[in-house]
Amino acid sequence: MDGHLAGPHAGERSCAGSLDPAEWRALRILGHQMLDDLFDDLEAVREGPVWQPMPDDIRAAWQAPLPHSGADPVDVYADYRRLVAPYGVGNRHPRFFGWVHGGGTVIGMLAEMLAAGLNANCGGRDHAPIEVERQVVRWAAEMLGFPKEAGGLVLSGTSMANFVAVLAARWAALGGAVREDGIGGTRLMAYASDGAHMCVARALDMAGLGSRSLRLIACDDAGRMRIPDLAERLEADRAAGMTPFMVVGTAGSVDIGAIDDLAGLAEMCRENGLWFHVDAAFGAMAMLSDRLQPLLRGIEQADSVVFDFHKWMQVPYAAGCIVVRDQAVLRAAFVRQADYLRPTGRGLTAGEPWPVDLGPELSRGFRALKVWMTIRTYGADRLRAVVEHCCVLAQRLAATIARTPELELVAPVALNIVCLRVAGGDDATHDGIASWLQETGRSVLSTTTLGGRRVLRAAIVNHRTRASDVDAIVSDVLDARNVFVVMPRR
Ligand SMILES: *Cc1c(COP(=O)(O)O)cnc(C)c1O
């Protein structure tokens, strides 16, 4: 491409100051090239390393000063190919098991492009992208077995969705005054299992309640909150003058994929007048499967459920969701009038309530499009098949580990997460194995700590993962073990 696309000499043919190209053809060709490269990358994703470390000179390139003059987009794109594309986190790859990350899809990728092209602001006003979001939330509610009055939002992810849920529960407990006066001296207390995700404590912290307002209740051997312990804690806290207000059930714990007894928690919440919230970040997808759905029985009784589209539903980052049984509560917890946002019921300002009335964000991207296109393209049936396949692979991996004397299965496998140890290995061994596998690009596992000991963790989330990929986990870990464990001589 010759010349700068938006240089001053372009002024005669386009509006001076416009950032559109004076000459569209070259940029069009570049755009097509980008798309072709993306298709090539995805088609061949299995062949490359899962991950590779960023060399020092590449990292150093990110220290450049603010550029004052522009550059040819061809050169900017060349930098992207050289400096960015090879050094992603690797979650597109079928041997990425590190954390609960979705693999993304081609249709999701294309939807991101369409959404960027439309450049919709989904905070409010009356336009089709808002209807797309409402449709997606209604589908989510249907999947969860929620009533028609349910409402919600598409958000950046479950962390943000948990935060929104805490604020809704706070309003439900204390009413409108809390929004003007804060919580004052009330000691609002929330309850979750000790396997709950750290973002639940952070949500309470961000809501001004303090992370100590979250009581972590011990779990049974299957990683489920002990409900009798919860009952005791509630009583003790009330006796001490505190105000229990919400219980957070976990459907798919981040460490081992454990699912609380949600029906039991729902009953506790009803009896005690507490907001029942479920963090089902990835577990919610099990609702699509007749076989897995019984594990989540009770979720349909929750006051609010949050989950991610970008994990097990494979939608590209970032997209999560909150569904609230009674949308009026969400609105009451967030709505705030501003003159320049005053709805008139006509024209572009019709169509209340707007997303800005239901959550903390005003300007919001069109995240719902990639969710809508994903669900429309694959249908609930193919998405269900991905979820079930991942669970089958997890059971296969667990069975292989159980048969391998050098390895030890360290937690029950409820869904798609398998935790293992190398027999005789200490914490440093397990950290070393995970790092070595990552650095060699063979596979990505993460570590976590269970029962005070470091373990390797494989989360099987990617629709591209096959049986041979999970079998490779075992051979990779055994190879890594030979690097990190000096075997005693026989
Ligand atoms: C991933 C996860 C979260 C956090 O979700 P983000 O989308 O990363 O913000 C919360 N809870 C559980 C159980 C998770 O697995």
Ligand as a Chemical Component Dictionary entry (heavy atoms), coordinates in Angstrom:
data_LIG
# 
_chem_comp.id                   LIG 
_chem_comp.type                 NON-POLYMER 
_chem_comp.pdbx_formal_charge   0 
_chem_comp.three_letter_code    LIG 
# 
loop_
_chem_comp_atom.comp_id 
_chem_comp_atom.atom_id 
_chem_comp_atom.alt_atom_id 
_chem_comp_atom.type_symbol 
_chem_comp_atom.charge 
_chem_comp_atom.model_Cartn_x 
_chem_comp_atom.model_Cartn_y 
_chem_comp_atom.model_Cartn_z 
_chem_comp_atom.pdbx_ordinal 
LIG C1 C1 C 0 -14.396 -17.808 36.167 1  
LIG C2 C2 C 0 -15.202 -17.772 37.403 2  
LIG C3 C3 C 0 -15.571 -16.562 37.979 3  
LIG C4 C4 C 0 -15.089 -15.243 37.433 4  
LIG O1 O1 O 0 -15.625 -15.013 36.187 5  
LIG P1 P1 P 0 -14.970 -13.952 35.184 6  
LIG O2 O2 O 0 -15.786 -14.105 33.958 7  
LIG O3 O3 O 0 -13.549 -14.415 35.009 8  
LIG O4 O4 O 0 -15.050 -12.639 35.807 9  
LIG C5 C5 C 0 -16.375 -16.584 39.091 10 
LIG N1 N1 N 0 -16.805 -17.739 39.609 11 
LIG C6 C6 C 0 -16.449 -18.944 39.102 12 
LIG C7 C7 C 0 -16.974 -20.188 39.732 13 
LIG C8 C8 C 0 -15.627 -18.985 37.980 14 
LIG O5 O5 O 0 -15.289 -20.166 37.445 15 
# 
loop_
_chem_comp_bond.comp_id 
_chem_comp_bond.atom_id_1 
_chem_comp_bond.atom_id_2 
_chem_comp_bond.value_order 
_chem_comp_bond.pdbx_ordinal 
LIG C1 C2 SING 1  
LIG C2 C3 SING 2  
LIG C2 C8 DOUB 3  
LIG C3 C4 SING 4  
LIG C3 C5 DOUB 5  
LIG C4 O1 SING 6  
LIG O1 P1 SING 7  
LIG P1 O2 DOUB 8  
LIG P1 O3 SING 9  
LIG P1 O4 SING 10 
LIG C5 N1 SING 11 
LIG N1 C6 DOUB 12 
LIG C6 C7 SING 13 
LIG C6 C8 SING 14 
LIG C8 O5 SING 15 
# 
